[in-house]
Amino acid sequence: MNKTQIAIVGYGGMGEWHCNLIKRIEELELAGIYDISEERVELAKEKGIHVYETLEELLADTSVELVTVAIPNQLHKEMCIRLMAAGKHVVCEKPVALNHQELQEMIDASKEYNVLFTVHQNRRWDEDYLIMRDIYDKCTLGKVFRIESKVHGSRGIPGDWRNQKECGGGMILDWGVHLLDQIMQMIPKKLISIYAVLSYVTNESCDDGFTVTLTFEDELVVVVEVGTSNFINMPRWYMLGENGSAMIENWELDGKIVMVSDWEKRDAVPVVTAAGLTKTMAPRTDETIQEYPLPRHASDVRDFYRNMVKAIAGEEEQLIRHDELMRVMKLMEAIFESGEKNIVIKDFEDR
């Protein structure tokens, strides 16, 4: 097999992750890495990885067809365009750019230099997402009217460039780009309105969390939330439909589906509270509902790179398209605008 030669620019946490992944992909061979950190360069050498001493050396290596860029966000545009100008196909880490104008420049460069350009939206392969998408696509719960997608931590923003606004830090660009990409892939409906609240609990420079309410046509409401100051776990996913509910509690995929089994029996034993009782909010009796396990989805994140190899050979279209990248980038910009101005955005699809 003639393996596609790939290089990595940036040997930090994600760059090292890419190197380890590439070793498990038969279609790829790691040609080397380039990094400006002496410490990271020495680590790569200790692991037997070839190190390009200069960026110019990498650019001049005609054996390298594909380069993955895993450097701080504000440096993505310049580096990607320089690589494309050298005839390299490029995979960029997310978020691809700081705004949609930068992204457009990168897309234009890929067309000008006739090379492929895409973004590593790897969480399209997350099993929790694929499970919920399957439930939604198959109308398992009947008509879905609410979806909640939440990721919470309790350690604030990492204390590097990720907490600096000028570097593209903050949770909207860091985690929001993943969760929003998943939702926009899952729901093929028109987005009617956007309302966001941003938080600055641990950091004044950039957002350390956000809650955005997305209202789609057919009255479907989606809440996407990220927080970094939450010390009690919340469900990763929650989906409500006319005939039942589905929940995924955590990354280990604990969860369940609960469906109505008997619509005729609506009576319930009232719940007694300290200030009175309620029958309206009393739970359904066991004989009127049925619990089911979550469906399972095998996925392999290596398929991202396998697709790129085939796309380079002209055998497949790239999975993560430019129009998808642009829609998510403009959505993140609308979320910033809504949160900063405390307004509802209603003209998103016309932007």
Backbone hydrogen bonds in HBPLUS format (Angstrom, degrees):
<---DONOR---> <-ACCEPTOR-->    atom                        ^
c    i                          cat <-CA-CA->   ^        H-A-AA   ^      H-
h    n   atom  resd res      DA  || num        DHA   H-A  angle D-A-AA Bond
n    s   type  num  typ     dist DA aas  dist angle  dist       angle   num
A0004-THR N   A0027-GLU O   2.90 MM  23  6.25 159.2  1.94 161.6 154.6     1
A0029-GLU N   A0004-THR O   2.97 MM  25  6.06 147.2  2.08 154.1 149.3     2
A0065-GLU N   A0005-GLN O   3.13 MM  60  5.81 146.5  2.24 138.7 144.8     3
A0066-LEU N   A0005-GLN O   3.29 MM  61  6.51 171.5  2.30 159.6 160.9     4
A0006-ILE N   A0029-GLU O   2.99 MM  23  6.12 161.9  2.02 156.7 158.3     5
A0031-ALA N   A0006-ILE O   2.70 MM  25  5.53 166.9  1.72 151.1 155.5     6
A0007-ALA N   A0066-LEU O   3.00 MM  59  6.55 148.8  2.10 148.9 158.2     7
A0068-THR N   A0007-ALA O   2.94 MM  61  6.42 158.4  1.99 159.2 163.9     8
A0008-ILE N   A0032-GLY O   3.07 MM  24  6.56 152.4  2.15 146.0 154.6     9
A0034-TYR N   A0008-ILE O   2.87 MM  26  6.37 143.9  2.00 159.0 165.1    10
A0009-VAL N   A0068-THR O   2.87 MM  59  6.19 169.0  1.88 164.5 167.8    11
A0070-ALA N   A0009-VAL O   2.82 MM  61  5.95 175.9  1.82 170.9 170.9    12
A0010-GLY N   A0034-TYR O   2.79 MM  24  6.00 158.5  1.83 162.3 169.7    13
A0016-GLU N   A0012-GLY O   2.88 MM   4  5.95 161.0  1.92 151.4 155.7    14
A0017-TRP N   A0013-GLY O   3.09 MM   4  6.26 147.0  2.21 135.2 144.8    15
A0018-HIS N   A0014-MET O   2.86 MM   4  6.17 157.2  1.91 153.2 157.9    16
A0019-CYS N   A0015-GLY O   3.04 MM   4  6.34 156.5  2.10 144.4 150.9    17
A0020-ASN N   A0016-GLU O   3.00 MM   4  6.27 160.1  2.04 150.6 155.1    18
A0021-LEU N   A0017-TRP O   2.95 MM   4  6.20 151.9  2.03 147.7 156.0    19
A0022-ILE N   A0018-HIS O   2.86 MM   4  6.04 164.8  1.88 157.1 160.7    20
A0023-LYS N   A0019-CYS O   3.25 MM   4  6.49 146.4  2.37 143.6 151.0    21
A0024-ARG N   A0021-LEU O   2.85 MM   3  5.43 152.1  1.93 115.8 124.6    22
A0025-ILE N   A0022-ILE O   3.06 MM   3  5.19 162.1  2.09 116.2 115.6    23
A0028-LEU N   A0025-ILE O   3.14 MM   3  5.70 163.8  2.17 117.7 122.6    24
A0033-ILE N   A0050-HIS O   2.94 MM  17  6.48 147.5  2.05 151.9 159.0    25
A0052-TYR N   A0033-ILE O   2.87 MM  19  6.07 167.7  1.89 162.1 166.4    26
A0041-VAL N   A0037-SER O   2.94 MM   4  6.15 154.7  2.00 150.4 158.3    27
A0042-GLU N   A0038-GLU O   2.94 MM   4  6.12 159.9  1.98 149.6 153.9    28
A0043-LEU N   A0039-GLU O   3.08 MM   4  6.33 153.2  2.16 141.9 149.3    29
A0044-ALA N   A0040-ARG O   2.96 MM   4  6.21 158.1  2.01 146.9 152.1    30
A0045-LYS N   A0041-VAL O   3.00 MM   4  6.28 159.7  2.04 149.6 155.1    31
A0046-GLU N   A0042-GLU O   2.92 MM   4  6.15 153.9  1.99 147.6 154.8    32
A0047-LYS N   A0043-LEU O   3.17 MM   4  6.44 135.5  2.38 139.9 151.1    33
A0047-LYS N   A0044-ALA O   3.06 MM   3  5.15 131.2  2.31  96.7 110.1    34
A0049-ILE N   A0044-ALA O   2.98 MM   5  5.25 165.0  2.00 150.3 145.9    35
A0048-GLY N   A0045-LYS O   2.94 MM   3  5.00 160.0  1.98 107.4 112.0    36
A0058-LEU N   A0055-LEU O   3.05 MM   3  5.16 116.4  2.47  97.7 112.8    37
A0059-LEU N   A0055-LEU O   2.88 MM   4  6.20 165.2  1.90 158.2 162.4    38
A0060-ALA N   A0056-GLU O   2.98 MM   4  6.09 143.3  2.12 140.7 149.7    39
A0061-ASP N   A0058-LEU O   3.06 MM   3  5.22 154.1  2.13 106.2 114.3    40
A0064-VAL N   A0061-ASP O   3.22 MM   3  5.87 156.4  2.28 114.9 120.7    41
A0089-HIS N   A0065-GLU O   2.82 MM  24  6.03 167.3  1.84 167.7 163.5    42
A0067-VAL N   A0089-HIS O   2.88 MM  22  6.27 153.2  1.96 156.0 163.5    43
A0091-VAL N   A0067-VAL O   2.91 MM  24  6.23 160.6  1.95 151.5 155.0    44
A0069-VAL N   A0091-VAL O   2.77 MM  22  6.21 158.2  1.81 162.5 170.1    45
A0093-GLU N   A0069-VAL O   2.90 MM  24  6.00 146.3  2.02 164.0 168.1    46
A0075-LEU N   A0072-PRO O   2.98 MM   3  5.74 160.8  2.02 125.3 131.5    47
A0076-HIS N   A0073-ASN O   3.17 MM   3  5.45 165.9  2.19 112.6 117.0    48
A0079-MET N   A0075-LEU O   3.28 MM   4  6.32 168.3  2.30 156.5 159.9    49
A0080-CYS N   A0076-HIS O   2.84 MM   4  5.90 171.7  1.85 164.6 167.4    50
A0081-ILE N   A0077-LYS O   3.03 MM   4  6.12 168.5  2.04 156.4 159.6    51
A0082-ARG N   A0078-GLU O   3.06 MM   4  6.16 155.3  2.13 143.0 150.1    52
A0083-LEU N   A0079-MET O   2.98 MM   4  6.23 155.6  2.04 151.2 157.5    53
A0084-MET N   A0080-CYS O   2.91 MM   4  6.14 160.8  1.95 150.6 156.1    54
A0085-ALA N   A0081-ILE O   2.88 MM   4  6.04 153.5  1.95 147.2 154.3    55
A0086-ALA N   A0083-LEU O   3.02 MM   3  5.13 136.1  2.22  97.2 110.0    56
A0088-LYS N   A0083-LEU O   3.13 MM   5  5.53 161.8  2.16 145.1 141.9    57
A0087-GLY N   A0084-MET O   2.87 MM   3  5.03 158.5  1.91 110.5 114.5    58
A0090-VAL N   A0116-LEU O   2.91 MM  26  6.25 164.9  1.93 152.7 153.4    59
A0118-THR N   A0090-VAL O   3.03 MM  28  6.52 152.0  2.11 153.8 162.7    60
A0092-CYS N   A0118-THR O   2.93 MM  26  6.31 161.0  1.96 145.9 151.2    61
A0120-HIS N   A0092-CYS O   2.87 MM  28  6.05 156.7  1.93 154.5 157.3    62
A0103-LEU N   A0099-ASN O   3.24 MM   4  6.57 161.2  2.28 146.8 152.3    63
A0104-GLN N   A0100-HIS O   2.92 MM   4  6.08 152.8  2.00 141.9 148.7    64
A0105-GLU N   A0101-GLN O   3.13 MM   4  6.45 151.2  2.22 144.1 151.0    65
A0106-MET N   A0102-GLU O   3.13 MM   4  6.49 150.7  2.22 147.5 155.4    66
A0106-MET N   A0103-LEU O   3.09 MM   3  5.10 117.6  2.50  94.7 109.9    67
A0107-ILE N   A0103-LEU O   2.93 MM   4  6.25 157.0  1.98 153.5 160.0    68
A0108-ASP N   A0104-GLN O   2.83 MM   4  6.01 162.5  1.86 151.0 156.1    69
A0109-ALA N   A0105-GLU O   2.96 MM   4  6.14 148.7  2.06 139.4 147.8    70
A0110-SER N   A0106-MET O   3.09 MM   4  6.40 150.8  2.18 143.9 150.9    71
A0111-LYS N   A0107-ILE O   3.20 MM   4  6.56 148.1  2.31 146.3 154.5    72
A0112-GLU N   A0108-ASP O   2.87 MM   4  6.13 158.2  1.92 149.7 156.6    73
A0113-TYR N   A0109-ALA O   2.90 MM   4  6.02 163.0  1.93 154.3 157.2    74
A0115-VAL N   A0110-SER O   3.01 MM   5  5.11 156.2  2.07 142.6 149.8    75
A0114-ASN N   A0111-LYS O   3.34 MM   3  4.93 151.8  2.43  91.5  99.6    76
A0121-GLN N   A0119-VAL O   2.87 MM   2  5.75 130.3  2.12 110.2  94.8    77
A0124-ARG N   A0121-GLN O   3.33 MM   3  6.28 158.4  2.38 123.7 125.5    78
A0125-TRP N   A0122-ASN O   3.04 MM   3  5.94 165.5  2.06 123.0 127.0    79
A0126-ASP N   A0123-ARG O   3.33 MM   3  4.97 166.7  2.35  94.4  98.1    80
A0130-LEU N   A0126-ASP O   3.11 MM   4  6.42 161.1  2.14 150.1 155.7    81
A0131-ILE N   A0127-GLU O   2.88 MM   4  6.04 151.7  1.96 151.9 158.5    82
A0132-MET N   A0128-ASP O   3.20 MM   4  6.45 166.3  2.22 147.5 150.2    83
A0133-ARG N   A0129-TYR O   2.88 MM   4  6.06 154.9  1.94 151.5 159.5    84
A0134-ASP N   A0130-LEU O   2.99 MM   4  6.07 150.2  2.08 138.1 145.5    85
A0135-ILE N   A0131-ILE O   3.03 MM   4  6.38 157.0  2.09 149.7 155.6    86
A0136-TYR N   A0132-MET O   2.96 MM   4  6.15 157.9  2.01 145.9 151.9    87
A0137-ASP N   A0133-ARG O   2.78 MM   4  5.94 169.4  1.79 153.9 157.0    88
A0138-LYS N   A0134-ASP O   3.02 MM   4  6.02 158.7  2.06 147.8 152.7    89
A0140-THR N   A0135-ILE O   3.18 MM   5  5.32 155.2  2.25 154.5 158.3    90
A0139-CYS N   A0136-TYR O   3.17 MM   3  5.24 161.3  2.20 106.2 111.7    91
A0142-GLY N   A0139-CYS O   2.99 MM   3  4.90 163.9  2.01 109.0 112.7    92
A0243-ASN N   A0141-LEU O   2.83 MM 102  5.02 165.1  1.86 151.7 147.0    93
A0242-GLU N   A0143-LYS O   3.00 MM  99  5.57 142.1  2.15 134.3 144.5    94
A0145-PHE N   A0240-LEU O   2.97 MM  95  6.07 155.0  2.04 151.4 158.7    95
A0221-VAL N   A0145-PHE O   3.16 MM  76  6.13 172.5  2.17 127.3 128.9    96
A0240-LEU N   A0146-ARG O   2.86 MM  94  5.21 170.6  1.87 156.8 158.4    97
A0147-ILE N   A0221-VAL O   2.97 MM  74  6.49 148.8  2.06 152.1 160.2    98
A0223-VAL N   A0147-ILE O   2.83 MM  76  6.30 160.5  1.87 160.6 166.4    99
A0148-GLU N   A0238-TYR O   2.72 MM  90  4.97 152.9  1.79 154.7 160.6   100
A0238-TYR N   A0148-GLU O   2.94 MM  90  4.97 142.2  2.09 142.3 145.9   101
A0149-SER N   A0223-VAL O   2.86 MM  74  6.27 164.4  1.89 167.2 172.3   102
A0225-GLU N   A0149-SER O   2.96 MM  76  6.39 159.4  2.00 156.5 160.2   103
A0150-LYS N   A0236-ARG O   2.93 MM  86  5.05 168.6  1.94 143.8 147.7   104
A0151-VAL N   A0225-GLU O   2.98 MM  74  6.43 154.1  2.05 151.8 159.4   105
A0227-GLY N   A0151-VAL O   3.07 MM  76  6.61 149.6  2.16 146.9 153.8   106
A0153-GLY N   A0227-GLY O   2.84 MM  74  6.10 144.0  1.97 131.4 143.2   107
A0230-ASN N   A0153-GLY O   2.84 MM  77  5.66 169.3  1.86 153.5 150.0   108
A0156-GLY N   A0228-THR O   2.93 MM  72  4.64 157.8  1.98 148.2 145.2   109
A0163-ASN N   A0160-ASP O   3.25 MM   3  6.19 174.7  2.25 127.9 128.5   110
A0164-GLN N   A0161-TRP O   3.13 MM   3  5.34 157.3  2.18 118.5 117.3   111
A0170-GLY N   A0162-ARG O   2.97 MM   8  6.25 140.8  2.12 165.1 158.0   112
A0167-CYS N   A0164-GLN O   3.01 MM   3  5.41 146.6  2.12 109.1 119.4   113
A0169-GLY N   A0164-GLN O   3.00 MM   5  5.02 148.1  2.10 136.1 136.5   114
A0168-GLY N   A0165-LYS O   2.94 MM   3  5.18 162.7  1.97 114.1 117.3   115
A0174-ASP N   A0170-GLY O   3.07 MM   4  6.10 140.8  2.23 137.4 149.3   116
A0171-MET N   A0207-ASP O   3.06 MM  36  5.99 149.7  2.16 133.5 142.6   117
A0175-TRP N   A0171-MET O   2.97 MM   4  5.34 137.9  2.15 125.4 135.9   118
A0176-GLY N   A0171-MET O   2.79 MM   5  6.06 165.7  1.81 160.9 162.7   119
A0177-VAL N   A0172-ILE O   3.04 MM   5  6.42 114.4  2.49 146.3 162.5   120
A0178-HIS N   A0175-TRP O   3.02 MM   3  5.44 132.4  2.26 108.6 120.5   121
A0179-LEU N   A0175-TRP O   3.19 MM   4  6.55 166.2  2.21 161.3 162.4   122
A0180-LEU N   A0176-GLY O   2.83 MM   4  5.75 167.6  1.84 158.7 162.6   123
A0181-ASP N   A0177-VAL O   3.25 MM   4  5.98 147.7  2.36 122.7 131.4   124
A0182-GLN N   A0178-HIS O   3.00 MM   4  6.30 155.3  2.06 151.0 157.5   125
A0183-ILE N   A0179-LEU O   3.08 MM   4  6.35 161.3  2.12 146.0 150.3   126
A0184-MET N   A0180-LEU O   2.92 MM   4  6.10 164.7  1.95 153.2 157.3   127
A0185-GLN N   A0181-ASP O   3.02 MM   4  6.14 138.2  2.20 140.4 151.1   128
A0186-MET N   A0182-GLN O   2.90 MM   4  6.10 147.6  2.00 145.8 155.5   129
A0187-ILE N   A0183-ILE O   2.94 MM   4  6.03 160.7  1.98 157.9 160.7   130
A0217-GLU N   A0190-LYS O   2.93 MM  27  5.62 143.4  2.06 157.4 167.1   131
A0192-ILE N   A0215-THR O   2.68 MM  23  5.49 146.1  1.79 147.9 159.9   132
A0193-SER N   A0215-THR O   3.18 MM  22  5.19 153.1  2.26 135.9 142.1   133
A0215-THR N   A0193-SER O   3.02 MM  22  5.19 168.6  2.04 144.6 148.2   134
A0194-ILE N   A0345-ILE O   2.87 MM 151  4.95 139.9  2.03 137.7 149.2   135
A0345-ILE N   A0194-ILE O   2.81 MM 151  4.95 164.5  1.84 151.3 153.2   136
A0195-TYR N   A0213-THR O   3.07 MM  18  5.25 147.5  2.18 140.1 149.3   137
A0213-THR N   A0195-TYR O   2.78 MM  18  5.25 164.4  1.80 157.4 160.2   138
A0197-VAL N   A0211-THR O   2.86 MM  14  5.30 152.8  1.93 148.7 157.9   139
A0211-THR N   A0197-VAL O   2.87 MM  14  5.30 150.0  1.96 149.4 159.2   140
A0199-SER N   A0209-GLY O   2.89 MM  10  5.05 161.5  1.92 138.6 134.6   141
A0208-ASP N   A0199-SER O   2.93 MM   9  5.84 157.1  1.99 145.7 152.3   142
A0210-PHE N   A0226-VAL O   2.85 MM  16  5.46 149.9  1.94 145.9 153.5   143
A0226-VAL N   A0210-PHE O   2.96 MM  16  5.46 160.4  2.00 155.7 161.4   144
A0212-VAL N   A0224-VAL O   2.90 MM  12  5.38 167.5  1.91 158.5 162.8   145
A0224-VAL N   A0212-VAL O   2.97 MM  12  5.38 163.9  2.00 157.3 161.3   146
A0214-LEU N   A0222-VAL O   2.75 MM   8  5.03 174.6  1.76 160.9 161.6   147
A0222-VAL N   A0214-LEU O   2.78 MM   8  5.03 165.7  1.80 153.6 158.4   148
A0216-PHE N   A0220-LEU O   2.78 MM   4  5.13 171.5  1.78 166.1 165.6   149
A0236-ARG N   A0248-ILE O   2.89 MM  12  5.67 121.6  2.24 137.4 154.5   150
A0237-TRP N   A0248-ILE O   3.07 MM  11  5.02 166.3  2.08 144.1 146.0   151
A0248-ILE N   A0237-TRP O   3.12 MM  11  5.02 160.9  2.15 126.5 130.9   152
A0239-MET N   A0246-ALA O   2.86 MM   7  5.12 162.8  1.89 156.2 157.1   153
A0246-ALA N   A0239-MET O   2.89 MM   7  5.12 155.8  1.95 146.7 152.4   154
A0241-GLY N   A0244-GLY O   2.85 MM   3  5.29 157.3  1.90 173.4 176.6   155
A0244-GLY N   A0241-GLY O   3.43 MM   3  5.29 156.2  2.49  98.2 104.7   156
A0260-VAL N   A0243-ASN O   3.01 MM  17  5.77 162.0  2.04 157.2 157.9   157
A0245-SER N   A0258-VAL O   2.89 MM  13  5.43 153.1  1.96 152.8 160.5   158
A0258-VAL N   A0245-SER O   2.89 MM  13  5.43 165.1  1.91 159.0 164.0   159
A0247-MET N   A0256-LYS O   2.97 MM   9  5.63 157.6  2.02 162.7 169.6   160
A0256-LYS N   A0247-MET O   3.01 MM   9  5.63 141.6  2.16 144.3 155.9   161
A0249-GLU N   A0254-ASP O   2.62 MM   5  5.41 163.9  1.65 160.0 165.5   162
A0253-LEU N   A0250-ASN O   3.10 MM   3  5.54 160.2  2.14 113.6 117.2   163
A0257-ILE N   A0292-TYR O   2.95 MM  35  5.05 158.0  2.00 154.8 154.9   164
A0292-TYR N   A0257-ILE O   2.74 MM  35  5.05 163.6  1.76 154.1 158.1   165
A0259-MET N   A0290-GLN O   2.89 MM  31  5.32 170.1  1.90 156.6 158.1   166
A0290-GLN N   A0259-MET O   2.82 MM  31  5.32 153.8  1.88 153.3 160.7   167
A0261-SER N   A0288-THR O   2.76 MM  27  5.07 175.6  1.76 127.4 128.7   168
A0262-ASP N   A0288-THR O   3.35 MM  26  4.67 145.1  2.48 123.6 115.3   169
A0271-VAL N   A0278-THR O   2.87 MM   7  5.30 166.6  1.88 154.1 150.2   170
A0278-THR N   A0271-VAL O   2.83 MM   7  5.30 150.7  1.92 146.0 155.9   171
A0273-THR N   A0276-GLY O   2.54 MM   3  5.16 160.9  1.57 164.5 171.9   172
A0276-GLY N   A0273-THR O   3.25 MM   3  5.16 170.1  2.26 105.6 108.1   173
A0282-ALA N   A0279-LYS O   3.27 MM   3  5.05 160.7  2.31  98.6 104.1   174
A0288-THR N   A0285-THR O   3.00 MM   3  5.74 166.8  2.02 125.3 129.6   175
A0289-ILE N   A0286-ASP O   3.46 MM   3  5.70 169.8  2.47 109.3 112.2   176
A0303-ASP N   A0300-ASP O   2.92 MM   3  5.84 169.3  1.93 127.2 130.9   177
A0304-PHE N   A0301-VAL O   3.09 MM   3  5.83 163.0  2.12 117.8 122.2   178
A0306-ARG N   A0302-ARG O   3.04 MM   4  6.34 160.0  2.08 150.8 157.2   179
A0307-ASN N   A0303-ASP O   2.94 MM   4  5.92 153.1  2.02 138.4 144.2   180
A0308-MET N   A0304-PHE O   3.20 MM   4  6.55 150.4  2.29 138.7 146.7   181
A0309-VAL N   A0305-TYR O   2.97 MM   4  6.28 157.8  2.02 154.7 159.3   182
A0310-LYS N   A0306-ARG O   3.15 MM   4  6.43 159.5  2.20 145.3 150.3   183
A0311-ALA N   A0307-ASN O   2.75 MM   4  5.97 148.8  1.85 149.3 159.5   184
A0312-ILE N   A0308-MET O   2.88 MM   4  6.07 154.5  1.95 149.1 154.9   185
A0313-ALA N   A0309-VAL O   3.17 MM   4  6.43 146.3  2.29 138.0 146.9   186
A0315-GLU N   A0310-LYS O   2.76 MM   5  5.04 154.0  1.82 160.8 154.3   187
A0314-GLY N   A0311-ALA O   3.05 MM   3  4.90 153.2  2.13  97.5 105.8   188
A0325-LEU N   A0321-ARG O   3.11 MM   4  6.43 156.3  2.17 147.3 153.9   189
A0326-MET N   A0322-HIS O   2.92 MM   4  6.16 160.1  1.96 153.0 158.1   190
A0327-ARG N   A0323-ASP O   3.04 MM   4  6.17 154.0  2.11 140.3 146.9   191
A0328-VAL N   A0324-GLU O   3.19 MM   4  6.41 163.3  2.21 149.7 153.0   192
A0329-MET N   A0325-LEU O   2.99 MM   4  6.18 157.3  2.04 147.5 154.5   193
A0330-LYS N   A0326-MET O   2.94 MM   4  6.11 164.6  1.96 152.0 155.5   194
A0331-LEU N   A0327-ARG O   2.94 MM   4  6.10 142.9  2.08 138.5 149.4   195
A0332-MET N   A0328-VAL O   2.93 MM   4  6.22 155.2  1.99 149.7 155.1   196
A0333-GLU N   A0329-MET O   3.09 MM   4  6.40 152.5  2.17 144.8 152.4   197
A0334-ALA N   A0330-LYS O   2.97 MM   4  6.21 149.1  2.06 141.0 149.2   198
A0335-ILE N   A0331-LEU O   2.95 MM   4  6.25 146.9  2.06 146.5 155.8   199
A0336-PHE N   A0332-MET O   3.02 MM   4  6.34 157.0  2.07 148.7 153.9   200
A0337-GLU N   A0333-GLU O   3.00 MM   4  6.26 160.6  2.04 146.1 151.5   201
A0338-SER N   A0334-ALA O   2.85 MM   4  6.05 160.3  1.89 147.9 153.2   202
A0339-GLY N   A0335-ILE O   2.93 MM   4  6.05 168.3  1.95 151.7 155.0   203
A0340-GLU N   A0336-PHE O   2.89 MM   4  5.96 162.6  1.92 153.3 158.2   204
A0341-LYS N   A0337-GLU O   3.00 MM   4  5.92 152.3  2.08 144.9 151.6   205
A0342-ASN N   A0338-SER O   2.74 MM   4  5.29 120.9  2.09 137.7 150.3   206
A0343-ILE N   A0338-SER O   3.18 MM   5  4.88 147.0  2.30 124.3 133.7   207
A0350-ASP N   A0347-ASP O   3.08 MM   3  5.56 148.8  2.18 112.9 122.3   208
A0351-ARG N   A0348-PHE O   3.03 MM   3  5.45 168.5  2.05 119.0 122.1   209
